[in-house]
């Protein structure tokens, strides 16, 4: 049998349809790094992006507007991102 490792941090994020998703986080958990990660993720859903297939399968382009990094062992929230009230992505 192999060994299973639990990541130190996880990211929970929400799109405009209020769907909650989560994934593992690697590296330092800071607000600035989380904001850049959300920006990169949102661009990846656009035409030509690496996650455009997700947009096609959902039949809408998801836009992450809220995210947080959580320490797995304690449940402590260590970084938070909230999108501005109005944001243009081009």
C-alpha positions in Angstrom: 0.0 0.0 0.0 1.0 3.6 -0.7 1.2 6.4 1.8 -1.5 9.0 1.9 -0.6 12.6 2.9 -3.1 15.3 3.8 -2.1 18.7 2.5 -1.4 21.4 5.2 -3.9 23.8 3.6 -7.0 23.7 1.5 -8.7 26.4 -0.6 -12.5 26.8 -0.5 -13.9 29.0 -3.2 -17.3 30.0 -4.5 -18.5 31.0 -8.0 -21.3 33.3 -9.0 -23.8 30.4 -8.9 -22.8 29.9 -5.2 -21.2 26.5 -6.0 -18.6 25.7 -3.3 -15.4 23.9 -4.5 -12.2 23.1 -2.8 -8.6 22.0 -3.6 -5.2 21.6 -2.0 -3.0 24.6 -1.5 0.8 24.4 -1.7 3.2 27.0 -0.4 2.8 30.1 1.8 -0.8 31.0 2.5 -1.1 34.8 2.1 -3.9 37.1 1.0 -1.8 38.4 -1.9 -1.0 34.9 -3.2 -4.6 33.9 -2.9 -5.8 37.0 -4.8 -3.3 36.2 -7.6 -4.5 32.5 -7.6 -8.1 33.6 -8.0 -7.2 36.0 -10.8 -5.3 33.2 -12.7 -8.1 30.8 -12.1 -10.7 33.2 -13.5 -8.6 33.8 -16.6 -8.2 30.0 -17.1 -12.0 29.7 -17.6 -12.0 32.1 -20.5 -11.8 31.1 -24.2 -8.3 29.8 -24.9 -7.7 29.1 -21.2 -6.7 25.7 -19.8 -10.0 25.3 -18.0 -12.3 26.4 -20.8 -13.6 22.8 -20.9 -15.2 23.5 -17.5 -17.0 26.5 -18.8 -18.3 24.5 -21.7 -19.5 21.6 -19.5 -21.3 24.0 -17.1 -22.7 26.1 -20.0 -21.6 29.3 -18.2 -18.2 30.8 -17.4 -17.6 30.5 -13.7 -16.2 33.5 -11.9 -14.7 33.0 -8.4 -15.7 35.9 -6.2 -14.9 34.5 -2.8 -12.1 32.2 -1.5 -10.3 31.3 1.7 -7.3 29.2 2.7 -7.9 26.9 5.6 -5.4 25.1 7.8 -6.5 21.5 7.6 -5.5 20.4 11.1 -7.2 23.2 13.0 -9.8 24.7 10.6 -8.2 28.1 11.1 -8.8 30.5 8.2 -5.3 31.9 7.3 -6.1 33.9 4.1 -9.3 35.4 2.6 -10.2 36.9 -0.8 -13.4 38.8 -1.7 -13.8 40.2 -5.2 -14.6 43.8 -5.7 -18.3 44.8 -6.2 -17.6 45.4 -9.9 -14.8 43.7 -11.9 -14.1 43.7 -15.6 -12.1 40.8 -17.0 -10.9 41.1 -20.6 
